[in-house]
Amino acid sequence: MKVMIASQGYPTKEYPMNGIHQYAYAKALKKYGEDVYVVALDLRSFRRKRKWGYEEKIVDGIKTYAINIPLGNINQKLLCNIGAFFLKRRINYILNKEKNTEIIHSHFTEPSYSFIKTIKDKSINIPIIVSEHSSSINKEDLSNIRKDKLEVAKYVYNNCDELLVGSPFFQERLYRNFGIKPICTPTVANTDVFKLKNYNFNENIYRIISTGNLKLEKGHRELIRAYGKVFKNKSSELLIFGEGDDRRELEKIIQEENLEQKVYLKGHRRLEEIAEEYNKGDLFVLASHSETYGKAYIEAMICGLPVITTRNGGSEHFIEEFNGAIANVKDINDLANKLELMYNNRHKFNKKIISEYANENFSEKASILELKKIYSTVLRGEKYVR
């Protein structure tokens, strides 16, 4: 089967998380025998360093066709239509080079709009599957979604051949808000990188790890304050991996709480480095306000870490007593209580059992095998039924 992965960019040294979801899918599909390539439509602002225009290259071992147009934060529908305009100028050339492309798998709402509009306007007969990962769509009510983004989402969901999400909570919300019931299937996690190597917990220092963009919605502010309530006088440290606009505010909170020698903002790191840190850790925490799945929790569990999540609409479904705890969203006191609970019961967790559970239910192999079944069903013109 020949698969085009549609992406909003590709990872680079400066921006290692750009397109990271899409390349996890592409590399996993290639690993399990599929012919796969990526078409990246990068519409970020001119401040994001990259080559403008069109380029062809190999990224992480994957053939990549990139269209880089500096636009940035403008009206989402206008952004997507401009993206489609430039994509239309290249799509036939790309498909002629990649003959016999059978299916397009796009990720996130905005690039999906551009790819769907291009395929429809050019009358190209290739089915498009969309995976939605956007927390900005995972809202209890449509009034909480930005109007221009909502318009784009409605177009995508009503014009793709199949819609995929990672959690039953997100699945139910999309059905309630948009009248379309997506397929719930695990998001691909890179089990080549994330593996259990250290079966023991630390005896001298309790190491807590968090990963996620430094933005308000990821809950790092609440995590730092909750951490200070519990661990200020305990032998412990909190490492937060990621970068973003909230860094300055987080640094301010760290100073206010006198945690400069205990809480560290580590910035962007390669997945291999993060996997190594997971294997040195004792607990993973991500206090997100909203998640569509929570791949970071899965990757941490594959490395054997128990986790704390929040009732964020995406990650609660894989948390049980043996592998973690759930805190209320934006609730510093409840999060502190959960941190203390996990610390006091740290010797009751078994890294091997946690890792086996994550691998059995949410591994790369399990995700890709089901994804290939979905592809085959769509190519037959049928609806996928589990």
C-alpha positions as CSV (number, residue, x, y, z in Angstrom):
1,M,0.0,0.0,0.0
2,K,1.3,3.4,-0.9
3,V,0.5,6.2,1.7
4,M,1.0,9.9,1.6
5,I,1.2,11.4,5.1
6,A,0.0,15.1,5.0
7,S,1.8,17.2,7.6
8,Q,2.1,20.8,8.7
9,G,5.9,20.6,8.6
10,Y,8.9,18.5,9.4
11,P,11.2,18.3,12.4
12,T,14.5,20.2,12.3
13,K,17.2,20.9,14.8
14,E,15.7,24.3,15.6
15,Y,12.1,22.9,15.8
16,P,12.4,19.2,16.7
17,M,8.7,18.9,17.6
18,N,7.4,20.3,14.3
19,G,5.5,17.5,12.5
20,I,6.6,15.0,15.1
21,H,3.2,13.2,15.2
22,Q,3.2,12.7,11.4
23,Y,6.7,11.4,11.2
24,A,6.0,8.9,14.0
25,Y,3.2,7.5,11.7
26,A,5.4,7.6,8.6
27,K,8.3,5.8,10.2
28,A,6.0,3.2,11.8
29,L,4.2,2.5,8.5
30,K,7.5,2.1,6.7
31,K,8.8,-0.2,9.5
32,Y,5.7,-2.4,9.0
33,G,6.1,-2.7,5.2
34,E,4.2,0.2,3.7
35,D,5.5,2.5,1.0
36,V,5.2,6.0,2.6
37,Y,6.2,9.6,2.0
38,V,5.3,12.9,3.6
39,V,4.0,16.1,2.0
40,A,4.6,19.0,4.4
41,L,2.6,22.2,4.1
42,D,4.4,24.6,6.5
43,L,2.4,27.9,6.9
44,R,4.1,29.2,10.0
45,S,5.2,32.8,10.2
46,F,8.5,34.1,8.6
47,R,10.0,34.2,12.1
48,R,10.2,30.4,12.0
49,K,13.5,29.7,10.4
50,R,13.4,27.4,7.4
51,K,13.9,27.5,3.6
52,W,10.9,29.2,1.9
53,G,9.3,27.8,-1.2
54,Y,9.4,24.2,-2.4
55,E,12.0,21.6,-1.5
56,E,12.5,17.8,-1.6
57,K,14.5,16.0,1.0
58,I,14.9,13.0,3.2
59,V,13.8,13.6,6.8
60,D,14.3,10.8,9.4
61,G,14.6,8.4,6.6
62,I,11.3,9.5,5.0
63,K,10.9,11.0,1.5
64,T,9.6,14.5,2.1
65,Y,8.1,17.1,-0.2
66,A,7.8,20.4,1.6
67,I,6.0,23.6,0.7
68,N,7.1,26.4,3.0
69,I,5.0,29.6,2.8
70,P,5.5,32.3,5.6
71,L,2.0,33.3,6.7
72,G,1.5,32.9,10.5
73,N,-1.4,33.7,12.8
74,I,-4.1,34.9,10.4
75,N,-7.7,33.9,9.9
76,Q,-7.7,30.1,9.8
77,K,-9.9,29.6,6.8
78,L,-7.9,32.2,4.9
79,L,-4.7,30.5,6.0
80,C,-6.0,27.1,4.8
81,N,-7.2,28.4,1.4
82,I,-3.8,30.1,0.8
83,G,-2.2,26.8,1.7
84,A,-4.5,25.0,-0.8
85,F,-3.6,27.5,-3.5
86,F,0.1,26.7,-3.2
87,L,-0.5,23.0,-2.8
88,K,-2.5,22.8,-6.0
89,R,0.5,24.1,-7.9
90,R,2.6,21.1,-6.8
91,I,0.2,18.2,-6.1
92,N,0.1,16.7,-9.6
93,Y,3.9,16.9,-9.8
94,I,4.2,15.1,-6.5
95,L,1.7,12.4,-7.4
96,N,3.4,11.8,-10.7
97,K,6.6,11.2,-8.9
98,E,4.9,9.0,-6.3
99,K,2.8,6.9,-8.7
100,N,0.1,4.6,-7.4
101,T,-0.5,6.6,-4.2
102,E,-3.6,4.8,-2.7
103,I,-4.4,6.8,0.4
104,I,-3.7,10.2,2.0
105,H,-3.5,10.3,5.8
106,S,-3.6,13.9,7.1
107,H,-3.2,15.1,10.6
108,F,-4.7,18.1,12.4
109,T,-7.5,20.3,11.1
110,E,-5.7,23.1,9.2
111,P,-3.5,21.1,6.9
112,S,-6.3,18.7,6.4
113,Y,-8.5,21.5,5.0
114,S,-5.8,22.5,2.5
115,F,-5.3,18.9,1.3
116,I,-9.0,18.0,1.1
117,K,-9.8,21.2,-0.8
118,T,-6.9,20.5,-3.2
119,I,-7.9,16.9,-3.9
120,K,-11.6,17.9,-4.4
121,D,-10.8,20.9,-6.6
122,K,-8.3,19.0,-8.7
123,S,-10.8,16.0,-8.9
124,I,-8.1,13.6,-7.7
125,N,-9.6,10.3,-6.7
126,I,-7.6,9.4,-3.6
127,P,-9.4,8.9,-0.3
128,I,-8.3,11.0,2.7
129,I,-8.3,9.9,6.3
130,V,-7.9,12.6,9.0
131,S,-6.4,12.2,12.4
132,E,-7.5,14.9,14.8
133,H,-5.0,15.7,17.6
134,S,-6.0,19.4,18.3
135,S,-6.8,20.2,21.9
136,S,-8.4,23.5,20.6
137,I,-11.2,21.3,19.1
138,N,-11.6,19.1,22.2
139,K,-14.1,21.4,23.9
140,E,-17.2,20.7,25.9
141,D,-19.2,23.2,23.8
142,L,-18.8,24.7,20.3
143,S,-18.9,28.2,21.7
144,N,-15.5,27.5,23.2
145,I,-14.0,26.9,19.8
146,R,-12.7,29.9,17.8
147,K,-15.1,30.7,15.0
148,D,-12.7,30.6,12.1
149,K,-11.2,27.3,13.4
150,L,-14.7,25.9,13.9
151,E,-15.6,26.6,10.3
152,V,-12.4,24.9,9.1
153,A,-13.1,21.9,11.3
154,K,-16.7,21.5,10.0
155,Y,-15.4,21.4,6.4
156,V,-12.8,18.8,7.2
157,Y,-15.0,16.4,9.2
158,N,-17.7,16.5,6.6
159,N,-15.4,16.0,3.6
160,C,-12.9,13.4,4.8
161,D,-13.4,9.7,4.1
162,E,-12.8,8.7,7.8
163,L,-12.0,10.7,10.9
164,L,-9.7,9.2,13.6
165,V,-9.2,10.2,17.3
166,G,-7.2,8.8,20.1
167,S,-9.6,8.7,23.1
168,P,-13.3,7.7,23.7
169,F,-13.8,11.0,25.5
170,F,-12.8,13.0,22.4
171,Q,-14.8,10.7,20.2
172,E,-17.9,11.4,22.2
173,R,-17.4,15.1,22.2
174,L,-16.9,15.3,18.4
175,Y,-20.1,13.2,17.9
176,R,-22.0,15.5,20.3
177,N,-20.7,18.7,18.8
178,F,-20.4,17.9,15.1
179,G,-22.7,14.9,14.6
180,I,-19.9,12.8,13.3
181,K,-18.6,9.7,15.2
182,P,-14.9,9.2,14.6
183,I,-13.0,5.9,14.9
184,C,-11.3,5.7,18.3
185,T,-7.8,4.2,17.7
186,P,-4.5,4.7,19.7
187,T,-2.1,7.4,18.4
188,V,1.2,5.9,17.3
189,A,3.9,6.0,19.9
190,N,7.6,5.5,18.9
191,T,8.5,2.2,20.8
192,D,11.8,2.1,18.9
193,V,12.9,5.1,21.0
194,F,10.8,4.6,24.2
195,K,11.7,1.4,26.0
196,L,12.0,0.2,29.5
197,K,15.7,0.0,30.5
198,N,15.7,0.7,34.2
199,Y,13.4,-1.4,36.4
200,N,14.3,0.4,39.6
201,F,13.1,3.6,41.3
202,N,15.5,6.1,42.8
203,E,16.2,5.8,46.5
204,N,18.1,9.1,47.0
205,I,16.1,11.6,45.0
206,Y,12.5,11.5,43.7
207,R,12.6,12.6,40.0
208,I,9.5,13.9,38.4
209,I,9.4,14.4,34.6
210,S,7.0,16.4,32.5
211,T,7.0,17.1,28.7
212,G,4.9,19.4,26.7
213,N,5.0,22.8,25.1
214,L,5.4,25.7,27.5
215,K,2.0,27.2,27.1
216,L,-0.8,27.9,29.6
217,E,-3.0,24.9,28.5
218,K,-0.4,22.3,29.4
219,G,-0.8,23.1,33.1
220,H,2.9,23.6,33.9
221,R,2.0,26.6,36.1
222,E,-0.3,24.4,38.3
223,L,2.3,21.6,38.4
224,I,5.1,23.9,39.6
225,R,2.9,25.4,42.4
226,A,1.6,21.9,43.4
227,Y,5.1,20.5,43.4
228,G,6.2,23.3,45.7
229,K,3.5,22.4,48.2
230,V,4.7,18.8,48.5
231,F,8.4,18.6,47.7
232,K,10.0,21.9,48.9
233,N,11.6,20.1,51.8
234,K,11.9,16.6,50.2
235,S,14.8,15.2,48.2
236,S,13.3,15.7,44.8
237,E,13.5,17.5,41.4
238,L,11.1,18.3,38.6
239,L,12.3,18.4,35.0
240,I,10.1,20.0,32.4
241,F,11.0,19.3,28.7
242,G,9.5,21.6,26.1
243,E,9.6,25.2,24.9
244,G,7.1,28.0,24.4
245,D,5.7,31.4,25.1
246,D,5.0,30.6,28.8
247,R,8.6,30.2,29.7
248,R,9.0,33.6,31.3
249,E,5.9,33.1,33.5
250,L,7.1,29.7,34.6
251,E,10.5,31.1,35.5
252,K,8.7,33.7,37.6
253,I,6.7,31.1,39.4
254,I,9.8,29.0,40.1
255,Q,11.5,32.1,41.7
256,E,8.3,33.0,43.7
257,E,8.2,29.5,45.1
258,N,12.0,29.4,45.8
259,L,12.4,26.3,43.6
260,E,15.4,27.3,41.5
261,Q,17.4,24.3,42.8
262,K,14.6,21.8,42.3
263,V,12.6,22.7,39.2
264,Y,14.4,22.9,35.8
265,L,13.0,24.0,32.4
266,K,15.1,21.9,30.0
267,G,13.8,23.2,26.7
268,H,13.5,21.1,23.6
269,R,15.3,17.8,23.5
270,R,15.5,14.9,21.1
271,L,13.1,12.0,21.7
272,E,16.1,9.8,22.5
273,E,17.2,12.2,25.3
274,I,13.7,12.3,26.8
275,A,13.5,8.5,26.7
276,E,16.7,8.4,28.7
277,E,15.3,10.8,31.3
278,Y,12.1,8.7,31.6
279,N,14.3,5.8,32.5
280,K,16.0,7.8,35.2
281,G,12.7,9.0,36.6
282,D,10.1,8.0,39.2
283,L,7.0,9.7,38.0
284,F,5.6,11.4,34.9
285,V,3.1,14.3,35.3
286,L,1.3,16.4,32.7
287,A,-1.5,18.6,34.1
288,S,-3.0,19.5,30.7
289,H,-6.3,21.4,30.6
290,S,-7.2,19.5,27.4
291,E,-5.8,16.5,25.6
292,T,-7.1,14.6,22.6
293,Y,-5.1,11.5,23.5
294,G,-2.0,12.0,25.5
295,K,0.8,10.2,23.7
296,A,3.4,11.6,26.2
297,Y,1.8,9.6,29.0
298,I,2.0,6.4,26.9
299,E,5.6,7.0,26.0
300,A,6.4,7.5,29.7
301,M,4.5,4.4,30.7
302,I,6.3,2.3,28.1
303,C,9.5,3.4,29.9
304,G,7.9,2.1,33.1
305,L,6.8,5.4,34.8
306,P,3.6,5.7,36.7
307,V,1.8,8.9,35.7
308,I,-0.5,11.7,36.9
309,T,-2.9,13.1,34.4
310,T,-5.9,15.4,34.7
311,R,-9.6,15.0,33.7
312,N,-8.6,16.6,30.4
313,G,-10.9,14.7,28.0
314,G,-8.2,12.6,26.4
315,S,-6.0,10.6,28.7
316,E,-8.2,9.4,31.6
317,H,-9.2,6.1,29.9
318,F,-5.8,4.4,30.3
319,I,-5.1,5.4,33.9
320,E,-5.8,2.8,36.7
321,E,-4.6,2.4,40.3
322,F,-1.6,0.3,39.2
323,N,-0.2,2.9,36.8
324,G,-1.2,6.3,38.1
325,A,-3.7,8.9,39.3
326,I,-6.1,11.5,37.9
327,A,-6.3,15.1,39.2
328,N,-8.9,17.7,38.5
329,V,-8.1,20.3,35.8
330,K,-6.5,23.6,37.1
331,D,-6.9,22.4,40.7
332,I,-3.5,23.0,42.4
333,N,-4.6,21.5,45.7
334,D,-5.9,18.3,44.1
335,L,-2.8,18.0,42.0
336,A,-0.7,18.4,45.2
337,N,-2.7,15.7,46.9
338,K,-2.1,13.3,43.9
339,L,1.6,14.1,44.0
340,E,1.8,13.3,47.6
341,L,-0.2,10.1,47.1
342,M,2.1,8.9,44.4
343,Y,5.2,9.8,46.5
344,N,3.9,8.0,49.6
345,N,3.1,4.9,47.6
346,R,6.1,5.0,45.2
347,H,7.3,1.5,46.2
348,K,4.0,-0.1,45.3
349,F,4.4,0.6,41.6
350,N,6.0,-1.9,39.3
351,K,7.8,-0.5,36.2
352,K,7.7,-3.8,34.4
353,I,3.9,-4.2,34.8
354,I,3.3,-0.6,33.7
355,S,5.5,-1.0,30.6
356,E,3.9,-4.3,29.6
357,Y,0.4,-2.8,29.9
358,A,1.3,0.2,27.7
359,N,3.0,-2.0,25.1
360,E,0.2,-4.5,24.9
361,N,-2.6,-2.0,24.5
362,F,-1.0,1.2,23.0
363,S,2.3,0.2,21.3
364,E,3.4,1.2,17.9
365,K,2.7,-2.3,16.6
366,A,-0.9,-2.4,18.0
367,S,-1.6,1.0,16.6
368,I,-0.2,0.4,13.1
369,L,-1.9,-3.0,12.7
370,E,-5.3,-1.4,13.4
371,L,-4.5,1.6,11.2
372,K,-3.7,-0.7,8.2
373,K,-7.1,-2.4,8.7
374,I,-8.7,1.0,8.6
375,Y,-6.9,1.9,5.4
376,S,-7.9,-1.3,3.7
377,T,-11.6,-0.8,4.7
378,V,-11.6,2.7,3.3
379,L,-10.0,1.5,0.1
380,R,-12.8,-1.0,-0.3
381,G,-15.3,1.8,0.1
382,E,-16.6,0.5,3.4
383,K,-17.0,1.9,6.9
384,Y,-14.6,0.5,9.5
385,V,-16.2,-1.5,12.3
386,R,-14.2,-2.8,15.2
